[in-house]
Amino acid sequence: MNDNAMQDTAATKTPWHLWVVGILGLLWISVGVADFVVAQTKNAAWMAGLTEDQRQFFQALPTWTVASWAIAVFGGLAGMLLILFRSKLAVPAFAASLLGFLATAFQNYGLSNAWEVMGVGAAIFTGVIFAVAIFSLAYAFKMAKVGVLR
């Protein structure tokens, strides 16, 4: 076997960490998808856990923010599924997810009063979401570059 064939075989072998990242990531993003769905359907149990100001905040979200939020969570879901299927399409899915997240965060914290309504804990959690989104995109890019994602 020549060196190129050996490199191709080694590069396409699925590393153990892909399964860990993919499964944990799928669990993580599923929470985001569920949160989006219950917010948009105005689930009674979810709404009961909010203050009146928080309910008004979510009901007043502009349509473009709801759309960017949907892109963020469903792009992340698609990205994690594509990671598990070893598809390089995970990269653009995570890129779209990150852009959707940034647009949503800009509306919530730049153009709106999320700091006041949602509190510091929500702002910290937004930072965690950002870190996971960056990691997911970087991981998919790296796995595509080394040939694990096809």
VEXDREN-779558 format. One record per residue (C-alpha): residue number from 1; y, x, z; residue in one letter. Coordinates in nm, 4 decimals, decimal comma, always signed. Layout:
<recs>
(NUM; (Y; X; Z); "a")
...
</recs>
This chain:
<recs>
(1; (+0,0000; +0,0000; +0,0000); "m")
(2; (+0,3378; +0,1457; -0,0921); "n")
(3; (+0,6357; +0,1657; +0,1451); "d")
(4; (+0,8185; -0,1297; -0,0135); "n")
(5; (+0,5166; -0,3598; +0,0236); "a")
(6; (+0,4766; -0,2547; +0,3889); "m")
(7; (+0,8465; -0,3234; +0,4559); "q")
(8; (+0,8234; -0,6652; +0,2876); "d")
(9; (+0,5225; -0,7601; +0,5002); "t")
(10; (+0,6864; -0,6377; +0,8212); "a")
(11; (+1,0181; -0,8067; +0,7388); "a")
(12; (+0,8626; -1,1460; +0,6725); "t")
(13; (+0,6430; -1,1570; +0,9828); "k")
(14; (+0,7780; -1,4162; +1,2232); "t")
(15; (+0,9001; -1,2449; +1,5411); "p")
(16; (+0,8124; -1,4075; +1,8737); "w")
(17; (+1,1801; -1,4496; +1,9631); "h")
(18; (+1,2377; -1,6801; +1,6650); "l")
(19; (+1,0161; -1,9403; +1,8334); "w")
(20; (+1,1926; -1,8961; +2,1673); "v")
(21; (+1,5394; -1,9243; +2,0118); "v")
(22; (+1,4348; -2,2124; +1,7876); "g")
(23; (+1,2648; -2,4225; +2,0548); "i")
(24; (+1,5224; -2,3597; +2,3289); "l")
(25; (+1,7997; -2,4119; +2,0737); "g")
(26; (+1,6432; -2,7370; +1,9603); "l")
(27; (+1,6330; -2,8598; +2,3207); "l")
(28; (+1,9956; -2,7500; +2,3738); "w")
(29; (+2,1354; -2,9148; +2,0613); "i")
(30; (+1,9331; -3,2310; +2,1253); "s")
(31; (+2,1460; -3,2845; +2,4356); "v")
(32; (+2,4592; -3,2525; +2,2203); "g")
(33; (+2,3224; -3,4968; +1,9632); "v")
(34; (+2,2310; -3,7447; +2,2377); "a")
(35; (+2,5784; -3,7096; +2,3908); "d")
(36; (+2,7391; -3,7783; +2,0522); "f")
(37; (+2,5184; -4,0821; +1,9896); "v")
(38; (+2,5753; -4,2412; +2,3313); "v")
(39; (+2,9490; -4,1786; +2,3059); "a")
(40; (+2,9717; -4,3349; +1,9606); "q")
(41; (+2,7567; -4,6345; +2,0520); "t")
(42; (+2,9527; -4,6761; +2,3757); "k")
(43; (+2,6305; -4,6758; +2,5764); "n")
(44; (+2,6926; -4,8679; +2,8994); "a")
(45; (+2,5209; -4,6133; +3,1257); "a")
(46; (+2,7147; -4,3260; +2,9680); "w")
(47; (+3,0454; -4,5152; +2,9835); "m")
(48; (+2,9845; -4,6036; +3,3502); "a")
(49; (+2,9822; -4,2321; +3,4325); "g")
(50; (+3,3352; -4,1850; +3,2973); "l")
(51; (+3,6695; -4,2473; +3,4568); "t")
(52; (+3,9035; -4,4956; +3,2890); "e")
(53; (+4,1130; -4,2040; +3,1517); "d")
(54; (+3,8001; -4,0421; +3,0083); "q")
(55; (+3,6894; -4,3682; +2,8432); "r")
(56; (+4,0330; -4,4036; +2,6855); "q")
(57; (+4,0216; -4,0401; +2,5736); "f")
(58; (+3,6948; -4,0903; +2,3845); "f")
(59; (+3,8023; -4,4252; +2,2400); "q")
(60; (+4,1244; -4,2698; +2,1087); "a")
(61; (+3,9591; -3,9821; +1,9208); "l")
(62; (+4,0846; -3,9694; +1,5621); "p")
(63; (+3,8251; -4,0378; +1,2922); "t")
(64; (+3,8428; -3,6779; +1,1697); "w")
(65; (+3,7542; -3,5561; +1,5196); "t")
(66; (+3,4531; -3,7852; +1,5395); "v")
(67; (+3,3499; -3,6521; +1,1970); "a")
(68; (+3,3943; -3,2881; +1,3042); "s")
(69; (+3,1992; -3,3585; +1,6237); "w")
(70; (+2,9177; -3,5074; +1,4113); "a")
(71; (+2,9207; -3,2003; +1,1855); "i")
(72; (+2,9054; -2,9776; +1,4934); "a")
(73; (+2,6043; -3,1435; +1,6537); "v")
(74; (+2,4063; -3,2431; +1,3442); "f")
(75; (+2,4808; -2,9077; +1,1777); "g")
(76; (+2,3445; -2,7375; +1,4899); "g")
(77; (+2,0377; -2,9622; +1,4860); "l")
(78; (+1,9765; -2,8859; +1,1183); "a")
(79; (+2,0286; -2,5147; +1,1857); "g")
(80; (+1,7693; -2,5068; +1,4639); "m")
(81; (+1,5163; -2,6979; +1,2555); "l")
(82; (+1,5817; -2,4627; +0,9632); "l")
(83; (+1,5325; -2,1612; +1,1940); "i")
(84; (+1,1917; -2,3002; +1,2914); "l")
(85; (+1,1084; -2,3551; +0,9232); "f")
(86; (+1,2279; -1,9981; +0,8526); "r")
(87; (+1,4866; -2,1126; +0,5989); "s")
(88; (+1,7969; -1,9076; +0,5279); "k")
(89; (+1,9816; -2,2392; +0,4923); "l")
(90; (+2,0120; -2,2144; +0,8714); "a")
(91; (+2,3076; -1,9808; +0,8163); "v")
(92; (+2,5347; -2,2313; +0,6364); "p")
(93; (+2,4155; -2,5084; +0,8719); "a")
(94; (+2,5260; -2,3049; +1,1741); "f")
(95; (+2,8503; -2,2070; +0,9992); "a")
(96; (+2,9292; -2,5760; +0,9388); "a")
(97; (+2,8358; -2,6534; +1,3001); "s")
(98; (+3,0697; -2,3835; +1,4300); "l")
(99; (+3,3567; -2,5059; +1,2102); "l")
(100; (+3,2967; -2,8625; +1,3286); "g")
(101; (+3,2992; -2,7439; +1,6876); "f")
(102; (+3,6240; -2,5495; +1,6388); "l")
(103; (+3,7965; -2,8503; +1,4809); "a")
(104; (+3,6797; -3,0762; +1,7642); "t")
(105; (+3,7866; -2,8291; +2,0326); "a")
(106; (+4,1246; -2,7855; +1,8615); "f")
(107; (+4,1825; -3,1614; +1,8750); "q")
(108; (+4,0607; -3,1960; +2,2322); "n")
(109; (+4,2381; -2,8973; +2,3847); "y")
(110; (+4,5174; -2,8206; +2,1394); "g")
(111; (+4,6370; -3,1606; +2,0241); "l")
(112; (+4,5189; -3,3796; +2,3096); "s")
(113; (+4,5011; -3,3795; +2,6880); "n")
(114; (+4,1369; -3,2874; +2,7478); "a")
(115; (+4,2419; -3,0267; +3,0057); "w")
(116; (+4,3942; -3,3004; +3,2177); "e")
(117; (+4,1429; -3,5785; +3,1531); "v")
(118; (+3,8139; -3,3893; +3,1468); "m")
(119; (+3,8898; -3,1155; +3,3987); "g")
(120; (+3,8170; -2,7450; +3,4241); "v")
(121; (+3,4397; -2,7923; +3,4247); "g")
(122; (+3,4517; -2,9441; +3,0761); "a")
(123; (+3,6680; -2,6564; +2,9532); "a")
(124; (+3,4176; -2,4045; +3,0894); "i")
(125; (+3,1297; -2,5954; +2,9296); "f")
(126; (+3,3220; -2,5927; +2,6000); "t")
(127; (+3,3280; -2,2129; +2,6286); "g")
(128; (+2,9507; -2,2102; +2,6810); "v")
(129; (+2,9037; -2,4301; +2,3738); "i")
(130; (+3,1216; -2,1901; +2,1737); "f")
(131; (+2,9146; -1,8910; +2,2893); "a")
(132; (+2,5882; -2,0645; +2,1927); "v")
(133; (+2,7321; -2,1605; +1,8522); "a")
(134; (+2,8386; -1,8001; +1,7836); "i")
(135; (+2,5001; -1,6680; +1,8976); "f")
(136; (+2,3142; -1,9202; +1,6798); "s")
(137; (+2,5103; -1,8257; +1,3685); "l")
(138; (+2,4774; -1,4524; +1,4364); "a")
(139; (+2,1050; -1,4834; +1,5058); "y")
(140; (+2,0412; -1,6812; +1,1859); "a")
(141; (+2,2482; -1,4330; +0,9860); "f")
(142; (+2,0514; -1,1406; +1,1309); "k")
(143; (+1,7143; -1,3076; +1,0683); "m")
(144; (+1,8177; -1,3851; +0,7086); "a")
(145; (+1,9371; -1,0279; +0,6571); "k")
(146; (+1,6070; -0,8750; +0,7734); "v")
(147; (+1,4051; -1,1179; +0,5625); "g")
(148; (+1,2574; -1,3410; +0,8313); "v")
(149; (+1,4441; -1,6401; +0,6900); "l")
(150; (+1,3717; -1,7057; +0,3235); "r")
</recs>
